[in-house]
Amino acid sequence: MLQPAITEGLKAYEVSLYNRDVRALVKANESHAFFGDHWADTQLQDVVARTEKEARKLISDRYPPEHGFVVEGMSIINN
């Protein structure tokens, strides 16, 4: 689970994401040189952050859009 160092006032978010490059290659019966074929499907990642903006930053740092990652959705899983 991705999370900042301080735990006060945090929320857990569930993020759904996939890799658009892997998805396109899998549709063409090919594989990505680095990322596994499972990234063609939506994957769920939990992120702990103070705000949705911070959660999106943590996800984009770990799964960069410039490497083909696309966030489909995000929801709070606790209050």
NUVEXPA-573712 format. One line per 8 residues: number of its first residue (from 1); for each residue z, x, y of N, C-alpha, C. Coordinates in nm, 3 decimals. Layout:
NUVEXPA-573712
NUM	Z/X/Y/Z/X/Y/Z/X/Y  ...
//
This chain:
NUVEXPA-573712
1	0.000/0.085/-0.118/0.000/0.000/0.000/0.000/0.089/0.123  -0.089/0.062/0.216/-0.095/0.138/0.341/0.009/0.083/0.437  0.085/0.172/0.499/0.186/0.126/0.592/0.223/0.234/0.693  0.268/0.191/0.812/0.314/0.287/0.912/0.453/0.340/0.875  0.498/0.444/0.944/0.624/0.510/0.910/0.747/0.423/0.938  0.748/0.346/1.045/0.863/0.264/1.080/0.848/0.126/1.017  0.956/0.074/0.955/0.944/-0.051/0.880/0.995/-0.174/0.955  1.041/-0.159/1.075/1.097/-0.270/1.151/0.987/-0.362/1.206
9	1.001/-0.493/1.186/0.907/-0.590/1.241/0.770/-0.589/1.177  0.762/-0.554/1.050/0.633/-0.542/0.983/0.595/-0.670/0.908  0.467/-0.687/0.888/0.412/-0.797/0.809/0.322/-0.736/0.703  0.313/-0.803/0.589/0.221/-0.760/0.484/0.093/-0.842/0.497  -0.019/-0.774/0.491/-0.150/-0.838/0.500/-0.227/-0.810/0.372  -0.303/-0.910/0.327/-0.396/-0.890/0.217/-0.536/-0.883/0.277  -0.605/-0.774/0.249/-0.737/-0.751/0.306/-0.840/-0.754/0.193  -0.945/-0.832/0.213/-1.056/-0.833/0.117/-1.171/-0.755/0.177
17	-1.226/-0.661/0.098/-1.334/-0.578/0.147/-1.425/-0.536/0.032  -1.545/-0.496/0.067/-1.643/-0.445/-0.028/-1.724/-0.336/0.040  -1.810/-0.272/-0.038/-1.897/-0.169/0.020/-2.041/-0.219/0.017  -2.101/-0.235/0.133/-2.236/-0.292/0.142/-2.341/-0.201/0.078  -2.323/-0.069/0.084/-2.418/0.023/0.024/-2.413/0.014/-0.129  -2.293/0.011/-0.184/-2.277/-0.004/-0.329/-2.334/-0.137/-0.374  -2.307/-0.243/-0.299/-2.357/-0.376/-0.334/-2.509/-0.376/-0.341  -2.575/-0.315/-0.243/-2.722/-0.310/-0.242/-2.775/-0.230/-0.360
25	-2.711/-0.118/-0.390/-2.755/-0.035/-0.502/-2.736/-0.106/-0.636  -2.623/-0.173/-0.655/-2.597/-0.243/-0.780/-2.699/-0.355/-0.800  -2.735/-0.424/-0.692/-2.839/-0.528/-0.702/-2.972/-0.470/-0.747  -2.996/-0.343/-0.715/-3.120/-0.275/-0.754/-3.102/-0.198/-0.886  -2.993/-0.228/-0.959/-2.961/-0.161/-1.086/-2.946/-0.010/-1.072  -2.885/0.031/-0.960/-2.857/0.172/-0.936/-2.709/0.186/-0.905  -2.662/0.310/-0.898/-2.522/0.337/-0.866/-2.512/0.430/-0.746  -2.404/0.416/-0.673/-2.376/0.502/-0.559/-2.335/0.640/-0.611
33	-2.369/0.744/-0.539/-2.336/0.881/-0.580/-2.186/0.909/-0.577  -2.112/0.836/-0.494/-1.970/0.866/-0.479/-1.879/0.749/-0.516  -1.909/0.628/-0.467/-1.823/0.512/-0.490/-1.863/0.439/-0.617  -1.762/0.393/-0.691/-1.784/0.321/-0.816/-1.850/0.185/-0.794  -1.915/0.136/-0.900/-1.984/0.008/-0.893/-1.891/-0.108/-0.860  -1.762/-0.095/-0.891/-1.668/-0.204/-0.862/-1.663/-0.238/-0.712  -1.704/-0.144/-0.627/-1.704/-0.170/-0.483/-1.814/-0.266/-0.441  -1.904/-0.303/-0.533/-2.003/-0.407/-0.504/-1.935/-0.543/-0.494
41	-1.822/-0.556/-0.564/-1.744/-0.680/-0.562/-1.632/-0.670/-0.459  -1.584/-0.783/-0.417/-1.473/-0.786/-0.322/-1.347/-0.728/-0.387  -1.285/-0.637/-0.317/-1.160/-0.575/-0.361/-1.048/-0.619/-0.267  -0.927/-0.631/-0.320/-0.811/-0.668/-0.239/-0.722/-0.547/-0.219  -0.680/-0.526/-0.096/-0.588/-0.419/-0.061/-0.475/-0.479/0.021  -0.352/-0.437/-0.006/-0.238/-0.478/0.075/-0.212/-0.374/0.182  -0.180/-0.422/0.301/-0.150/-0.334/0.414/-0.025/-0.387/0.483  0.065/-0.297/0.517/0.184/-0.335/0.591/0.169/-0.281/0.733
49	0.179/-0.372/0.832/0.159/-0.332/0.971/0.233/-0.428/1.063  0.246/-0.390/1.188/0.313/-0.475/1.287/0.223/-0.589/1.332  0.093/-0.559/1.345/-0.003/-0.658/1.395/-0.130/-0.654/1.310  -0.212/-0.757/1.324/-0.340/-0.758/1.255/-0.428/-0.643/1.303  -0.422/-0.615/1.431/-0.501/-0.504/1.487/-0.463/-0.372/1.422  -0.333/-0.349/1.405/-0.286/-0.227/1.340/-0.328/-0.225/1.193  -0.323/-0.340/1.126/-0.366/-0.349/0.987/-0.514/-0.315/0.974  -0.594/-0.367/1.066/-0.738/-0.335/1.063/-0.763/-0.186/1.086
57	-0.684/-0.124/1.173/-0.697/0.020/1.198/-0.663/0.100/1.073  -0.554/0.062/1.005/-0.516/0.132/0.883/-0.626/0.120/0.777  -0.682/0.001/0.763/-0.788/-0.021/0.664/-0.913/0.058/0.702  -0.952/0.054/0.829/-1.074/0.124/0.868/-1.058/0.276/0.860  -0.935/0.325/0.874/-0.911/0.468/0.856/-0.930/0.508/0.709  -0.882/0.421/0.620/-0.890/0.449/0.476/-1.026/0.414/0.417  -1.086/0.306/0.466/-1.216/0.257/0.418/-1.310/0.244/0.538  -1.369/0.354/0.583/-1.446/0.355/0.707/-1.573/0.270/0.701
65	-1.596/0.190/0.805/-1.720/0.111/0.813/-1.844/0.199/0.807  -1.837/0.319/0.862/-1.953/0.408/0.861/-1.987/0.459/0.720  -1.897/0.435/0.624/-1.924/0.467/0.484/-1.962/0.342/0.406  -1.989/0.234/0.478/-2.038/0.112/0.414/-1.936/0.005/0.386  -1.810/0.027/0.420/-1.706/-0.071/0.390/-1.707/-0.186/0.490  -1.694/-0.306/0.436/-1.698/-0.428/0.516/-1.573/-0.510/0.486  -1.496/-0.544/0.589/-1.380/-0.632/0.573/-1.430/-0.776/0.576  -1.408/-0.848/0.467/-1.447/-0.989/0.460/-1.341/-1.081/0.518
73	-1.217/-1.043/0.500/-1.109/-1.128/0.550/-0.976/-1.059/0.544  -0.880/-1.121/0.613/-0.745/-1.067/0.617/-0.650/-1.184/0.634  -0.540/-1.183/0.558/-0.441/-1.289/0.573/-0.301/-1.229/0.557  -0.206/-1.292/0.623/-0.067/-1.251/0.612/-0.014/-1.303/0.479  0.054/-1.217/0.403/0.109/-1.261/0.276/0.260/-1.279/0.279  0.321/-1.252/0.394/0.462/-1.285/0.416/0.488/-1.297/0.565  0.596/-1.358/0.602/0.633/-1.373/0.744/0.764/-1.306/0.773
//
